[in-house]
């Protein structure tokens, strides 16, 4: 297949799975990377590396030169300030879109956003994702584009949800507040397949799509806990963590992050995301546009994530 993709975030969890599976499917990948990045996730596959960064316009032009499509996966969920997330998402997306829009012929452009962008008021991360989406819409200049808003994406090697899932497998589940929040989930292979479907369908409309694993109404934490317990044939003990306690810890962590200059995961903004009652998706529009349907239900996805036979 003579189809070349410019990829950002290739050394991360989602980006590395995109690169590995698309190369296996016959696509050619040229990926943006910093000189200091750990490329071990992609050892053993053929990737053309372009050294640079989202702050470096020249490297972005080299990245997108002559490609058929751009898949933008790069990002960060950790951060303490509005400017931090703006630099990563809004400014980074703007430079990449402008570089791609300079190409002739125009490539297609796919941005991995987040379901959090549906509620931009809940956190700095959510607001920056929503602003980045707007940058694409306003600056595509005739370039075909699509935005995917996945919910919590999980799988082997994921670093945010995996610790919680492993604690459940050990028999202990930490439940935030009442645990009444409902949320969708998506196994990483299904996200990659949605990207592949879009790459092969040049008639897909320019729009924002939500996607999830197809389970109607999403999940509660009890659903996830019960599934892990069933897989391990082990009773899982639930420990309810008061919102007030976690909020206090988040405020201390934010103060320390600003003092010692590190990017925190647990912040008051993240607590607001966790408290939001509805992170449930709807696949209908994406399925109608591309024919994509998810194939990995929660139990099978958790089995693969925990490497259970």
WOQUIUR-V120896 format. One record per residue. SS is DSSP state (@ for helix, = for strand, . for the rest). PHI is phi in degrees with one decimal (none if undefined). PSI is psi in whole degrees, 0 to 359 (NA if undefined). Layout:
SS	PHI	PSI
SS	PHI	PSI
This chain:
.	none	126
.	-97.3	73
.	-138.1	116
=	-108.6	135
=	-117.9	131
=	-88.4	126
=	-125.5	132
=	-107.9	157
.	74.0	22
.	-67.3	339
.	-91.2	358
.	-89.9	182
@	-61.0	301
@	-69.2	313
@	-59.7	321
@	-67.6	324
@	-69.0	322
@	-59.8	311
@	-61.8	311
@	-62.2	314
@	-76.0	327
@	-73.4	324
@	-61.9	317
@	-60.3	326
.	-81.0	358
.	105.9	0
.	-80.0	154
=	-99.1	138
=	-119.6	128
=	-119.4	124
=	-120.8	139
=	-77.6	137
=	-153.2	146
.	-77.7	154
.	-60.5	331
.	-92.3	359
.	-69.7	147
.	-83.1	114
.	-100.3	14
@	-64.5	333
@	-59.9	335
@	-111.3	21
.	-64.2	139
.	92.0	357
.	-122.0	159
.	-87.6	112
.	-133.5	134
=	-89.4	113
=	-88.5	135
=	-115.4	110
=	-74.7	133
.	165.3	202
.	-160.8	164
.	-65.2	343
.	-82.7	347
.	-105.1	102
@	-62.6	321
@	-61.2	318
@	-67.9	328
@	-67.9	322
@	-64.9	321
@	-65.7	322
@	-61.6	315
@	-92.4	358
.	-62.4	117
.	76.5	11
.	-85.8	161
.	-89.4	332
=	-154.2	154
=	-115.7	129
=	-118.6	112
=	-101.5	103
.	-107.3	346
.	-63.4	145
.	173.3	186
.	-153.6	142
.	-101.8	351
.	-95.5	141
.	168.5	154
.	-116.0	346
.	-133.9	158
@	-62.3	319
@	-63.5	324
@	-60.1	309
@	-68.9	326
@	-62.8	317
@	-61.3	318
@	-72.5	309
@	-93.4	301
@	-68.7	305
@	-67.4	319
@	-63.8	315
@	-63.1	318
@	-59.7	315
@	-64.8	317
@	-67.1	318
@	-62.6	316
@	-63.5	318
@	-62.7	317
@	-67.4	321
@	-69.6	347
.	-80.2	346
.	-79.2	152
.	-134.5	118
.	-72.1	164
.	-68.3	134
.	-78.6	171
=	-90.4	157
=	-133.8	124
=	-121.2	130
=	-116.3	125
=	-84.8	103
.	-92.8	221
.	-156.5	150
@	-59.9	335
@	-57.4	332
@	-62.6	342
@	-66.3	335
@	-126.6	73
.	-65.7	346
.	-81.9	350
.	-81.2	333
.	-159.7	164
@	-64.2	321
@	-60.7	311
@	-61.9	317
@	-62.6	319
@	-68.7	323
@	-63.6	317
@	-64.4	319
@	-64.7	322
@	-63.5	320
@	-59.1	317
@	-64.1	323
@	-59.2	317
@	-64.4	312
@	-59.2	318
@	-81.3	341
@	-122.4	6
.	-63.5	329
.	53.2	49
.	90.6	352
.	-77.6	127
.	-62.9	135
=	-142.4	162
=	-151.7	148
=	-118.1	127
=	-105.5	131
=	-113.3	86
=	-78.5	157
.	-83.1	212
=	-63.5	117
=	-99.6	129
=	-132.8	168
.	155.8	176
.	-59.6	131
.	93.7	352
.	-72.7	144
.	-112.8	353
.	-96.6	307
.	-84.3	332
@	-56.3	319
@	-58.9	320
@	-64.9	319
@	-65.8	322
@	-67.1	324
@	-63.9	321
@	-61.0	319
@	-64.2	333
@	-81.5	349
.	110.2	7
=	-130.4	129
=	-120.3	124
=	-92.0	116
=	-110.8	125
=	-80.3	121
.	61.2	222
.	-75.0	340
.	77.1	14
.	-86.2	354
.	-59.3	140
=	-113.0	139
=	-148.6	149
.	-90.3	163
=	-136.7	164
=	-151.7	124
=	-72.8	141
@	-59.3	325
@	-61.8	325
@	-70.1	325
@	-64.0	315
@	-62.0	321
@	-65.4	324
@	-63.1	320
@	-64.3	316
@	-61.3	318
@	-60.3	317
@	-64.9	320
@	-61.0	327
@	-88.3	354
.	-117.0	95
.	-78.2	358
.	-99.9	5
.	-64.3	132
.	-68.9	156
.	-79.3	111
.	-169.4	175
=	-94.9	132
=	-122.1	137
=	-91.4	156
=	-155.1	151
.	-157.4	189
.	-82.6	6
.	91.4	357
.	-78.3	116
.	-65.5	137
.	79.4	2
.	68.2	201
=	-129.4	158
.	-102.3	169
@	-62.8	328
@	-62.2	322
@	-60.4	315
@	-67.1	315
@	-61.3	314
@	-62.9	323
@	-67.0	316
@	-63.1	318
@	-61.4	321
@	-65.5	319
@	-64.6	325
@	-96.6	357
.	51.3	45
.	-140.3	137
.	-69.8	134
.	-107.2	124
=	-87.1	129
=	-93.4	129
=	-113.4	110
=	-81.6	124
=	-99.3	119
.	-61.2	140
@	-58.8	320
@	-61.9	321
@	-66.9	316
@	-68.7	324
@	-63.6	317
@	-62.1	317
@	-64.5	321
@	-64.0	321
@	-65.5	319
@	-64.2	320
@	-65.3	321
@	-65.3	318
@	-61.8	315
@	-65.2	322
@	-62.7	319
@	-69.9	327
@	-74.4	316
@	-100.7	4
.	59.3	57
.	-127.9	163
.	-96.3	113
.	-86.3	154
.	-91.2	313
.	-87.3	110
.	-137.2	166
@	-57.8	330
@	-67.3	320
@	-65.4	324
@	-60.6	320
@	-63.6	323
@	-62.5	313
@	-65.2	329
@	-77.9	341
.	-62.2	131
.	-78.1	343
=	-135.4	100
=	-118.9	49
.	-100.0	136
.	-102.0	174
.	-138.4	122
.	-85.0	352
@	-53.8	311
@	-64.7	318
@	-67.9	320
@	-63.2	317
@	-64.9	325
@	-78.7	325
@	-123.7	345
.	84.3	0
.	-68.6	137
.	-137.2	142
.	-69.5	150
.	-121.3	348
.	-110.9	103
.	-72.5	169
@	-56.7	312
@	-61.4	316
@	-67.5	320
@	-62.1	319
@	-69.6	325
@	-59.7	314
@	-68.0	321
@	-63.2	319
.	-88.4	3
.	55.4	46
.	-94.2	138
.	-83.3	NA
